[in-house]
Each structure stands twice: as C-alpha cells, then as structure tokens.
Amino acid sequence: MGYDIIGDIHGQADKLEALLYRMGYRDSAGCWRHPDRKAIFVGDLIDRGPDQMRTVNLARRMVEAGSALAVMGNHELNAIAWHTPDARQPGEYLRPHQSRNDKNRKQHAAFLADVEQDVGLHRSTIDWFLTLPLWLDLPGLRVVHACWHEPFIDYLAPRLIDGRYLSRDLMIEATRAPEDEAESDRAETSVFKAVEALTKGIEISLPDGHSFQDKDGIRRHNVRVRWWDESATTYPAAAILPEAASKAFPDVAIPEQARILVGQDKPVFFGHYWMTGTPTPLSRNAACVDYSAGKGGALVAYRWEGESQLDAARFASVG
C-alpha cells in the first residue's frame, strides 16, 4: 500500500482538504478516502489555525474509517496535559493554566476557543488524542512526530498501553520536567525524557554563557539538534537554528547521548521543525514534512511508494 505522510496541520483545514484533493482523495459520506492509498498524519493537528475542530474531526473520521493513521504531536500532548488534573497539586493541571506571561494559554488559545466552553466536546477530543500512538513502525517505513530514537522507544514500549499509547496515569511522569535542567544532557533515561524526545526532539544545554532568543522572544539556554544528521556532532553544526545564530556557539562536541544513529533499513518521516523552502529529503532515508503550514507556509506530504531511498519528486504541497 502507498502512504501519504502529511505534515503538521495546525488547524488549517482548508489546506488539508486542498492537499487531499490534489493527491486523489475524495470526500465520500463525510470521510476523505483514496481508492488504494492511506494518509498518515504526523501530529500537531491543533493550535494556531482558524479551523481547530474541523481539522480534528476530518482527521479523526479518516482514522476511524481506516483511510488514515496518525501519531501524537507535542500539541496533542500539551492539550492532554492542559486537561489532566495534577494529582500532586490539587486544583492544578499537568500543564499549568497560569504560566509566565500566560504563555501556555496563548499557545493553546485557538484550540481552547473551540472546546473550552463545551465540557463534553473537550473531554471526548482529549480522549481521542490519547488513542494516538507515539510512533508507527510499519512494514517499510517509520513515522514519529519529532525524533525517531530507538533506545527511548524500547524504554517506553513496556510502559505504554499496547506498547505505543500513553495512559492518563503515565501522563504525570511524561510531563514532569527534571528538577535539574542539566539532566537533559545526562545519559539516564526517564519517561519524561523519552516522551519529550519523541514529540519535541532532542534538546541539549548550551555551553555556559551561551543562549539565544526564540521566535516568541523567549531567551533559551537549551537548543534542539539535527538528530537525523550523523555528521552534526558540534554545536554549530547540530543546532536547529538559523546559521547566523548557530555560528555564535563554540565549535565543541555535543553530548554523546545526543548523537543518534538512524537505522538504514527503513525511511523515517516526521514533522515539528517548521521547515521552509522547497521540500526535499534531509538524508537518503529521513524526511521532515512540516513546512510551516501553521505560519503561512505550505502544507506538505510525502507520497511513499515503498522506496528505501527518498526522492524529492515525491513531495506534494499546497500553499
């Protein structure tokens, strides 16, 4: 079977319908279907865009009808955490509703505007998010939202429902940040570190005295790295930042545990990284399909036909 791996949608239902139509899917009895292909959503269905529940419902109907698969993105994870009470602190939630500069609510505002006043809708949507696996390992290809990390996957599998699904109980460990920020650079594994890596990428502390300002104006002392690039072993080469910013970092090696050997037996597809420009594989067997649809960019898919070496000609997109 051919698969169409679709990038982060972020509430852009019009773009999603246009992309599905371009790829030969048609709306039949309220569900988009293809006669002999299946879509795969890489997560981040929600937040930012104008059509939150329309996007969720479209994807959900496809998944429930068997015309699509989906994995959980960090925005679905955050939505679950926002909705889940924190048993350690009565009256609080796993994703705090009161945060510095109201950051959490601002990031989640578009989704909350659609569901917060409808308790039943909110609950049922969160329940569906919990049915999304953290990864897919299919015959011929792999899909994850942010980072395919085999040791973390092996660590998490026995702790998850049916080896792939988060439970509400495990959400406590999955969202409990380490007390020591430097723990992110240590080799020890935890549920928090593993879930963070799969849904948000590998993040490491910057060398002392170094930081950068992110797209939201927040000063950051950690940086995500190009885990798919085995040659990216120093801070300037590995940092997922504009070149001018990453060049300011010292040319020293990143921590050993931040270097991942990507298996060569299957291609891996992921989203999350707000790519721009013309879609192209990042390596012979790794492709990001997030091209910033939530910020005015194109919604992108890769049309996989069984190949082990990825081909730039197989990307499809709508602006």
C-alpha positions in Angstrom: 0.0 0.0 0.0 1.1 3.6 -0.7 1.1 6.1 2.1 0.8 9.9 2.0 2.6 11.3 5.1 1.1 14.7 5.9 2.9 17.4 7.9 1.7 19.5 10.8 -1.7 21.0 10.0 -2.3 23.3 13.0 -5.9 23.9 12.3 -5.5 24.7 8.6 -8.5 22.6 7.4 -8.7 24.4 4.0 -5.1 23.5 3.2 -5.7 19.9 4.3 -8.8 19.4 2.1 -6.9 21.0 -0.8 -3.9 18.8 -0.3 -6.1 15.6 0.0 -7.9 16.6 -3.2 -4.7 17.2 -5.1 -3.5 13.7 -4.1 -6.6 12.0 -5.3 -8.7 11.7 -2.1 -12.4 12.5 -2.2 -14.9 13.2 0.4 -17.4 10.3 0.5 -20.1 10.2 3.1 -18.3 12.7 5.3 -14.9 11.0 5.2 -12.0 11.6 2.8 -10.8 8.4 1.2 -8.4 7.2 -1.6 -9.2 4.1 -3.6 -5.8 2.5 -2.9 -3.7 4.7 -0.6 -3.8 5.7 3.0 -2.8 9.0 4.7 -0.6 9.3 7.8 -0.8 12.4 10.0 2.4 13.2 11.8 0.7 15.1 14.7 0.1 18.7 15.6 -3.4 18.8 14.2 -4.3 21.7 16.5 -3.4 25.2 17.8 -2.6 28.3 15.8 -5.0 28.0 12.8 -8.7 29.0 12.3 -10.4 25.6 12.0 -9.4 23.6 15.1 -12.3 21.1 15.4 -12.9 20.9 11.7 -9.3 19.7 11.3 -9.6 17.3 14.2 -12.9 15.9 13.0 -11.6 15.4 9.5 -8.6 13.6 10.6 -10.5 11.6 13.2 -13.1 10.4 10.7 -10.4 9.3 8.4 -8.5 7.4 11.1 -11.7 5.7 12.4 -12.7 4.7 8.9 -9.3 3.2 8.2 -8.4 5.7 5.5 -5.7 7.3 7.6 -3.3 6.7 10.5 -1.9 9.3 12.9 0.7 9.8 15.6 0.6 12.1 18.6 2.4 15.5 18.3 3.6 17.8 21.1 0.5 20.0 20.7 -1.8 17.0 21.3 0.4 16.0 24.3 0.1 19.6 25.6 -3.6 19.5 25.2 -3.9 16.3 27.2 -1.7 17.8 29.9 -3.8 21.0 30.0 -6.9 18.9 30.5 -5.5 16.5 33.1 -5.5 17.4 36.8 -2.2 17.2 38.6 -2.6 14.7 41.4 0.5 16.1 43.1 -1.1 19.6 43.4 -4.9 19.7 43.9 -6.6 22.3 41.8 -3.7 22.4 39.3 -3.1 20.7 36.0 -0.2 18.9 34.4 0.2 21.8 32.0 -0.3 24.8 34.3 -3.1 27.1 33.3 -1.3 30.1 34.9 2.2 30.4 33.4 4.7 33.2 33.0 3.2 35.8 30.6 0.2 33.4 30.2 2.4 31.5 27.7 0.6 28.2 28.0 -2.8 29.7 27.3 -1.6 31.8 24.4 0.0 28.8 22.7 -3.3 26.8 23.2 -5.7 29.7 22.6 -7.1 28.6 19.2 -8.0 25.1 20.4 -9.4 26.3 23.7 -11.6 28.8 21.9 -13.3 25.8 20.1 -13.6 23.4 23.1 -13.3 25.1 26.5 -17.0 26.1 26.8 -18.2 22.6 25.8 -17.0 20.2 28.5 -18.2 17.1 26.7 -16.5 18.0 23.4 -13.3 18.9 25.2 -13.2 15.6 27.1 -14.1 13.5 24.0 -11.4 15.2 21.9 -8.8 14.7 24.6 -9.8 11.0 24.9 -9.3 10.6 21.2 -5.8 12.3 21.4 -4.9 9.5 23.9 -5.7 6.9 21.2 -2.9 8.3 19.0 0.3 6.3 19.3 3.6 7.9 19.9 5.1 6.3 16.8 4.3 4.0 13.9 6.7 1.2 12.8 5.2 -0.1 9.7 6.4 -2.5 7.0 8.8 -0.4 5.0 8.6 3.0 6.9 8.6 4.6 10.3 6.7 7.7 11.5 7.1 9.8 14.6 6.3 13.5 15.4 9.8 14.8 16.2 12.6 12.2 16.7 13.0 8.5 16.0 15.1 7.4 19.0 15.3 3.6 19.2 16.6 3.4 22.8 13.8 5.7 24.1 11.2 3.7 22.1 12.5 0.5 23.6 12.4 2.0 27.0 8.8 3.3 26.7 7.2 0.4 24.9 6.7 -1.8 28.0 5.3 1.1 30.0 2.7 2.1 27.4 -0.8 0.7 26.6 -0.3 -1.9 23.9 3.3 -0.8 23.6 2.5 2.6 21.9 -0.2 4.6 23.7 0.1 6.9 26.7 -2.3 6.5 29.6 -3.6 9.3 31.8 -1.7 7.8 34.7 1.6 7.8 32.8 1.0 11.5 31.8 2.2 12.5 35.2 5.7 11.0 34.5 5.6 12.1 30.9 5.1 15.8 31.8 7.3 16.0 35.0 10.3 18.1 34.0 13.6 17.3 35.7 14.4 19.5 38.6 17.9 20.0 37.4 17.8 21.5 33.9 21.2 20.0 33.2 19.6 16.5 33.5 18.8 16.8 29.8 22.4 16.2 29.0 22.8 13.1 31.1 22.6 9.5 29.8 20.0 8.3 32.2 16.6 7.6 30.7 13.2 8.6 32.1 9.6 8.6 30.8 9.8 12.4 30.6 13.0 12.5 28.6 11.8 9.8 26.2 8.4 11.3 25.5 9.9 14.8 25.2 12.4 13.4 22.6 9.8 11.6 20.5 7.3 14.5 20.5 9.6 17.6 20.7 13.0 16.5 19.6 16.4 16.1 21.3 17.3 19.2 23.3 20.6 19.8 25.0 22.0 22.5 27.2 24.2 25.2 25.5 27.7 25.7 26.8 28.0 28.1 29.8 27.4 31.7 28.8 25.5 31.0 25.6 21.8 31.4 24.8 19.6 32.6 22.0 16.2 34.3 21.6 13.5 32.1 20.1 10.7 33.0 17.6 8.5 34.1 20.6 11.1 36.3 22.1 12.0 33.9 24.9 15.6 33.6 26.0 16.7 29.9 25.6 19.7 28.1 27.2 18.9 24.8 25.5 18.8 24.0 21.8 17.3 21.2 19.7 19.6 19.3 17.5 19.7 17.8 14.0 19.3 14.2 15.2 18.9 12.9 11.7 22.4 14.1 10.6 25.1 11.8 11.8 27.8 14.3 10.8 26.3 17.1 13.1 28.5 16.5 16.1 29.3 20.0 17.2 27.1 22.8 18.5 27.3 25.0 15.3 26.6 22.0 13.1 23.9 20.4 15.2 21.8 23.4 16.5 18.4 23.7 14.7 18.7 27.5 14.3 19.5 30.0 11.5 23.1 29.7 10.6 24.0 33.2 12.0 22.8 32.2 15.4 24.4 28.7 15.5 27.7 30.1 14.3 27.9 32.0 17.6 28.2 28.8 19.6 31.7 27.3 20.3 32.9 24.6 18.0 32.8 21.9 20.6 31.2 18.4 20.6 27.6 18.0 21.7 27.0 15.3 24.4 27.5 11.8 23.2 23.9 10.7 24.0 22.5 13.4 21.7 24.0 11.7 18.7 21.6 9.2 17.2 22.3 6.5 14.6 19.3 6.4 12.3 18.6 2.9 11.1 19.2 2.5 7.3 16.6 -0.3 6.9 13.6 1.9 6.6 12.9 5.6 5.9 11.7 7.7 8.8 9.2 10.6 8.4 8.5 13.3 11.0 7.2 16.9 11.3 7.7 19.5 14.0 10.6 21.6 12.7 8.9 24.4 10.8 10.9 23.9 7.6 10.8 26.4 4.8 11.6 26.5 1.1 11.3 23.6 -1.4 10.6 20.3 0.3 13.4 17.8 0.0 14.6 14.8 2.0 17.1 15.6 4.8 19.0 12.4 4.0 18.6 9.3 1.9 16.1 7.9 4.4 14.9 10.8 6.5 12.3 13.4 5.6 10.5 16.2 7.5 7.0 17.1 6.2 6.4 20.2 8.4 6.8 23.2 6.1 5.2 25.8 8.4 1.5 25.4 7.3 0.6 27.0 10.7 2.5 30.1 9.9 1.5 30.8 6.3 3.7 28.1 4.7 2.8 25.2 2.6 1.1 22.0 3.9 3.3 19.2 2.6 3.0 15.5 2.2 5.4 12.8 1.0 3.9 10.2 -1.3 5.7 7.0 -0.3 5.6 4.1 -2.8 7.8 1.6 -1.0 11.2 3.1 -1.7 14.0 2.9 0.8 15.9 5.9 -0.7 13.7 9.0 -0.6 13.0 11.1 -3.7 12.3 14.9 -3.7 9.9 14.4 -6.6 7.5 12.5 -4.3 6.6 15.6 -2.2 3.2 17.2 -2.8 2.1 20.5 -1.3 -0.5 23.3 -1.3 0.3 26.9 -0.3 
